Amino acid sequence: MAFLLYQTTPLADGSRRYRYVQNVVLAGNGLIYLACQKYLGTQDVGWTITSADMLVAGGHNPSEHELVIDIAPSRPTVSLYEIKAISGYSYDAWTPLMLSFESLFGDAEAPSGKDAMKREFTDVTCERLLVREFLYPTGGYAERSWNWGGNSRTTAALLFQDAWDYFERNMKPA
């Protein structure tokens, strides 16, 4: 996965133009930690931060920028998702995270080439489906390393809204 910063510009038709600015760091002492550290103390704690919180923590203007995840940068198709919020529950040495984002492109063919499409695009055709993903950094309120834990198909599953709704309805304690 790659985490990207885009500058956004509103267009006359209500859509937005996205222009790639740079890669950003979410883990380590990156944007997640910078934005959530005010919630961390000396005990287990839950917290939620928005994309705007992370942008401000990184010195970017939320009205002109967006954070985007490139889910599969090595694939020949384009899979970009705009981060909306991140919720976490910090223990002393690890923090499970739930990332909420909207799909911009999910395995989209890039007629002008994937690199060109990732550099600049408009969101006029984006479905913006709500998607969630669970990840974790190895670090918490006491251990502040916040580096990514294992990231694989079993620890980074994408949950689209229909799957989330099913789990929410049917996952009851036994």
N, C-alpha and C positions, 0 to 999 in steps of 0.2 A: 504494500500500500504506500501511496505517496500522499502527502498533505500539502495542499497548494493554496496560495493566496491569489485571488483575482480582484482586479479593479472592476467595478460595475458602473454602468452608465444607463440611465433610463432612456428608452426610445419612445417615439411618438405613439406607437401602437400599444403601449403599456408593457411591452416586454423589456428585457434588459440585455445589454451587451456585456460580455465577460471578456476581459483581457488578462492573460496570465501575467503575474508580477514576479513571484518567486515561490520556491518551496519553503514550507515552514515546519517547525518542530513542535509536535504536540506533547510527546513524552519527555522523559528526562526533566530538565528544568524548563520545559517548553510551555506553550500556551495554556495547557490544561492546569498544570501546577501553578503557574502565575495567577490564573484567574480564580482558582479554588482555595489557595493557601489561607485566605482570610477566614475560611470555615474550619480549618484544621487546628486542633488544640492538643489535648493529652488523652483523649478517649475516642472510641469508635464513633464515627459521625457520617451521616448522609448529607449530600449537598447536590445542588443542580446549578450549572452555569450555562449561559447562552453563548451563541456564536459571537454576539456583540461583546459579551464580557471578555472573551478570549482575544478578540480584535483589539479592544481597548488596552488590555494587559500587554499586548505586543506592540502598542504604539500606532495602531491603524484606526482609521475612521470607519465605524460600522455602517455609516450611510453611503460609503463609497467602495466598500470592500466586502468580500465573502470568503469564507473558508470552504474548501472543496476537497473531498477525498477521491483520489484515483484508486479505485478498488483493485484494478488489475492492470497496472502500467505496462506489463510485458505482453499482454494480449494484443492481437491485431485490431480488435474493436475498442470502442471508447466506453468506459464505465465510470462516470463522474457523478458524485452525490454531494449536495450542499449541506453542510453541517448546520443544524438548528439549535441543538442543545446537547449537553452531556450531563448525565446524572451519575454519581458515584457514591460508594459507601466505603469510607477509608477505615481500615483496621490499622494496627501499628505498623505492619510490614507489607501490606498489599491492599489494592483497591480495585474491586470489580467495577467496571464502567458500563453504562448503557448509552450508546451514541444514538441520537435521533437525527435523521437527515431526510432530505427529499431527493428523489432520483432526478437527475438532469438527463443523463444518458445511461442506459443499462445495456451493455453489449451492443452499442450502436455501430453500424457501418459508417465509416468516414469517407465520403466520396472524394474529398480533397486531400485525404491522407490524415491519419490519426494525429500526428504531431501538429499539423496546421489547425485541426479542429480543437485540440487542447489549448493552443495558443490564444484563439479567439473564436467565440461563438455567441449566438443569441439564444435566449431561453424560450423563444416563441413556440417551439414544438415540444418542449419538455412536459412530461406528464405530471411531474412533481408528486409522485406517490410517496407516502410516508413509509420510511424503512427504519428499522432499528438493528443495531449490532452490539454484541457484547464483547468487550476486550478487557484486559487488565494490565496495569503496570505493576511491577514488583516494587512497591514503595507505598507508604501510607503516612499517617500523621507523625510517626516516630522515625521511620526510615524514609528519608526524602530523596531517594535515588530516582524513583518514578520512571524506570526504564520498562519497555514493553516486556511482558511475559511471553509465553509461547503463543504464536500466532499461526494457526493452521485451520483447515476446514472444520475441525471440531471445536476450536476455541474462538472462531470469528464468523459465526453463522449470521447471514443476513435474514432478518425477519420482516417480510412485507406485512401490510396491515391485516390481511385475511388470516395469516398464520398467527400473528399477535393476538387478534380477537379470539381465535380458537383457544390458544393457550390460556388467555386471561379468563375465559368462560369455564374451561375444563380442568385447570390445574388446581384442584382442591386438596387440602391435606387429607391424607388417608385416615 
